[in-house]
């Protein structure tokens, strides 16, 4: 079962990341209620949003050159989507549903999908201008990144707090989201947290939803204490590569401005903050994010071990050579090289007793979540799994009560004028 994509959905999800998928001319994704293939998020999107057996949400590469040579082929037969590999039927898959709000506009007249989009079951929002690394001459953006190609195409370059709140509310009411993720790039003057704070305050107050941020590491680490008090639940630091020589080569802007050590220091600080202040009443998770396939599997495993050693949870993406990026001609990693990496992701989190899979209805299409990797490992961790199920039950009940209160209260109140105008330009 461990090595059979027909019986192991986790292996199938990983294999599709690494090899991509071709789509037969019989496929009519949007006509069948699926989501439009959007170029969103830095270097990871561009794929077909779908749900695999076992409830694994995924974003399957279909637009890139390597995907055109994939052994996987998706066909529409009798109204159902069926996945084949080398002409052998593998499994049926379900298109990720396209919600009604995807066709709606904000009160300002913008299409809601230009404010935020679903990535699996959570809402991803890039609220500010393009990362400054794309504006320098010569550019110093990360070589795998495509965000400078996306903003203004499938994503609006300016988003007011009011517009964001409207989209978040629509996504909660129609799609049942529980988590909102705010993402920024690098901005001169370290203004990224200043930009995000008005959005965080408004969304938290009016919806009670879980909120995460993904930004460069701020030089004043005590700012993260303030974010905790503000209601943030997750901070993620994308240092991408643990091998410092590779980090310097692939991420020239990040290396010049921050350096790998500053990223690691921020991960360690925020993980310790969670130990001191976090809990079921106020969950706080710290992620260190890497991209497997840009360095050796051994280096990725070393990164996983370091991240978990300080009490943070690794987010491990599979490198995708997105069209238009500096690395578009680089081959994606081989599935067989990635299996040990993702097995270690699960094992390391369980060994350290980290709270994986506890938040309700958070399914991520762009990465393999640690709990999804259980079937890639031959270790079972029965006691830890029982503990996580109990934590999930308790947290879900508290979360639902908090969100219900916030949504009822905000329905009775107008958005304060002070937070309606655009910020952080």
N, C-alpha and C positions, 0 to 999 in steps of 0.2 A: 504493500500500500504506500509506503514512504516514497517510492520511486515511480509511482504510476499516476499520471495526471488525470486519468479517468476516475480514480478513487481518492485522490488527495487534492482538494481544492486549493490549499495553500501552495502546493507545488505548481499547480496550474496557473495561479495568479502570478507567481514568480517567473514561470516560464514565459508567460505572455509579456511581462515587462521586458524580458531579455530578448525575445525574438519578434515581438510585435504580431500583427495579424493583418491579413488581407480581407477585404470585404467583397463579396460577390455582387454582381450587378442587381441581384434580386433584393438586396437590402434597401429598405426605405426608412431610415432611422427616424427622422423628424415626423414623417407621415404616420409612423407607428407609435408616436408619443414619446420617443426618446429625446435626449438632449442634444442640441447642436454641438458639433465639435468646435470648441473655443480654444483660442490660443491664450490661455490664462496661466498665471503663476510662472515663476522664473525657471524655465528649462524642464518642467516636469509635466505640464499639461499637453495639449494637442491631441489627446486620444479620445476613444469612444468610452463613455461612461456606461458601465454595465454591472450586473450583479451575477456572480458565479454561484454554483452550488455551495451550500453551507452558509449562505448569506454574506459572502465576501464581496464587498464593493470594490470596483477597480476602474482604472483609466487605462485602456489598452492602446498602445501605440499603433496608429494606422496611417499617419501622414508622412512619416519619415522614410527615408530611402531604405533603411534596413528592414522595415516592415513589409515592403513590397516583395521581399524575398522570403518571407516567413513561411514555415510549413503549415501554419494555422490559416484556415479559411472560414469565414462566417457566411452562412447561407440562410436565407429566409425560405422556409418550406412549410406550406399549409398554415401560414400566419405565425409560425414560431421561428425563433432564431436558434440555429443549430451550429455548433462549432466542430469543425473537422481538422484533423492533422494528417497530412499525407494521405488524404482521401478516407481516413478512418474516422468514424463518428466518435467524438469525445464526450460531449455533453450539450445539453441545452443551456442557453443563458438568457437572462432577462435584461431588457434595456432599462437603465436607470430612468425612472419616471420624470417627465418634464412637467413641472408644476404650472398652474394657471398664471402665477405671478410673473413667469418668464415672458409673458406677452403684455404685461401691464407697464404703466408709466408711473413715475413719482409725481407729486403735486407740482413739481417744477417742469415736468414734461419730458424728463429723461427716461429712456428704457431702463427698467429695473435691473436687467442683466448687465448694464454698463456700470452699475454701482457695486454689485456683488454677484457671485455665482456659487452654486452648490458644488462642492467637491466631495462626492459621496453623499453623506447626510449632514455635513456642516456647511456653514456659510463662510466663504472666503472673501475678504475685502482688502483691496490695496488702495487706501484712501488718499494718498498724496501723489505728488509728481514722480516722474521716473527717477530712478537712482542716479545720483550725480556722477557716478563712474561712467555712465553712458554719455555724459555731456562734456567730458574732458577731452582735450586734444593733445595727444592721441587718447582714445578711450582706454580706460583701465578696468572695465567691467570683468566679472568672472567669466571665464571662457565658455562655460557651459550654459550661461544665462541667456534667456530670450526676453526678459521683461521689457527691455527697451524697444523690442519689436512689437510688443503687445499693447501697451498703454496707448489709448487713442484709437485703437482698431476695434478690439472687442471689449475695451475697458475705458471708461471716462477718465480724463486727466484731472478733473476737479470734482469733488464730491462733498456736499455740505453735510453737516451733522443731521439736519432734518431729513435729507434724502436717505442717508444711511439708516436712520431710525425707521423710516417708512419701509425700507426693504427688509430690515431685520424683523419687523413686526409681521410683514407679509409672509416671510419665510417661516416664522414660528407658527402662524395661524394656519397656513396651507401645507407646509412641508414638515411641520413638527420638529424643527431644528432645536437642539439643546445647546449648541456651541457656535460661537462666532469667533473667527480668527482674523486679526488685523496684521497686515504685513507691510513693512516699508523697506526701502533701500537705505543707502548711505546719503546723508545730507550734510553739507558743510556747516559746521557749528554744532554738530551733534543735536539737531533739533527734532529727531524722530520721535522721542517720547513726548515732547511738547506738542507735536502735531496730533498724536494719538489720544492724548488725555481727554479732550472734549468729547470725542466719540465714545470712549470707554465709559465716562461718567453718564452720558445720556442713555446709552444702550443698557448699562447695568441698572440704572434707576428705573427705566421704563419697561424692562422686560425680565430682569433677574436672571438672564441666561448666563451660561458659562462663557467667559471671555479669555482669549489667549492673544498674545502678541509675538511677533517675530521681527526683531530689529537687530541692528548691530549692537555690540555691548557698550553701554553708556559708561563714560569715565567715572561718573559719580555713582558708585554701586548702591548707595543709600536711596537712590531713586527707585530701586526695586522694592524697598520697604514701603515707599509711598504708593506704589502700584498695588501692593498687597492690600493696603488699607483702602484703596480705591475700589477693590473688588475683583481685580484681575485674578484669574485662576491658573494661567499657564504662561510661562515665558520660554521662548525657544531661541537658541543661538546657533546659527548655521555656520559653523566653521568649515564644513564641507569635507575637509581632508585632514587627517591626523599626521600624515607624513609631511614634515615641515618643508622639505625641499619641493614636494609636489604642490603644497599649499602656496608657496611663493610663486611657482610657475603658473598655476591655474587661476589664482585669485590675486592678481597684482595690486589692485586697489585696496582690498582688505588687508593685505600684508603691509602695504605702505602706511595705511591709516591706523590700523589696530594691531596687527600681528597676531599670530596664533595664541600666544600666551594670554592676551587680554580676553579672547573668547573663552579660553579654558578657565580663567579666573572668574569670569562672570557666571559660567555654569556652576562652578563650585560654590560661589557665594550664594546664588539663588537656591541651590539645592539645600544648603545649610539653613537658609531663611525658611524654607518649607518645613524642615525638621523642627525649627523653633516655634513657628506660628501656625502652620497648616494643620488640617484635620478634616473630618467629615463635615463639620459646620462651615469651614472655609477651605475647600480643597485648593492646593497649590502644587503644581507640577512643573518641574524644570526639565527641558529637553535640550540635549546636545545633538545637533543634526549633522549627519554626514551623508556623502553620496558614494555608495559602493560601486566600484567599477572604475573610479578615477585613481585608485591606488590599489595595492595588492590586497587580496583577501585577508592576509595576515595582519596588515596594517589596519584594515577595517575592524577586525576582531579585537585588536589592541585598543582601538578607539572605544568600542563597546565596553570593554572591560574597565577602561578608565572612567567613562561616563557613569557607569553603574557603581563604581567604587566610591564616588562622592555622593551617591544618592539621587542622581538624575536618571532620567529614562532616555535611552537613545531613540532618535528618529532616524531610520536608515532608508534612504531613497536608493533606487536603482538608476544608475546613469542612463540618460536618454539623450542621444545626439539629435537635438531638435534642429529643424531646418532654420538656416539663417544665423546660427551661432558659430563661434569660432571652432567648435568641436563637432560640427555637423557631419564630418566625414570619418570621425572616429567610430570604431565598432562598439556596440554595447557589450557588456560583460556576458560571459557564458553562464548558463543556468547552473551547471555543475559546479562552477566556482563560487556561486552565490549561496548555494544551499548551506554550507558550513557557517557562513556569515550570519544567515538568518536563524539557523538553529541556535547559534551562540547568543543571538539577540534575545530569544525566548529564555534560554537557560540562565543567562546572566541576570535578567530581571527577576526571575523566580528565586534564584539563589540569594539575592539581596532583599527579597520581600517587598519589591516595589509595587505600587498600586496600579497595575495595568488592567485595562478593560473594565474599570469601575464606573466610569461616566456613562449615563444612559444615552442610547441612540447616537453614538459617535462612531461612524464607519467612514474610514478614510480611503478614498479611491487612489490616491497618488503614491501611497507607500504601503508596505507590509507592517501592520501594527504588531507589537511584540506578541500579544495573545493569539494572533492569527498564525503564528509560526510554530505553535505547539506540535502540529503533526509533522514538522520537519525535524523534530528532536525525538530521540528514543528515551527521554527522561519524562517522568509523569508528574512529580511534585504534588501528591494528593492533598497533603495538609495545607499547602499554600493555595491550591485551587479552591478548597473549601472556604478558606479565609477570604479570598477575593470575592466569592459569590455572596458571602454575608455582607461584606463591605458594599458591594454593588446594590444589594437590596435596601440596606439602610440609607445609602446616599440617594438613591433614586426617589425614595419617598420624601426625603427632606427637600430635594431639588424641586420636585413637582409642586410642593406647597409654596415654596419661595417664588417660583415663576408665576403661579396662579395669582398670588397676592400682588406682584409687581404689575402684571398685565391688567388686572382689574383696576388697580389704582391709577395706572397711566391712561386708561380709557376715560377716566373722569377728569383728566388734566390735560391742558394744551402744552405743547413743547415750549419751554421758556424762550423768549425772543433772543436771549443772550447766546443760545447755542444753535440758532438757525442759520447764521451766516457762515460762508466757507471759512476755513482756517488753514493755516500752515502752508501758504503759497509762497 
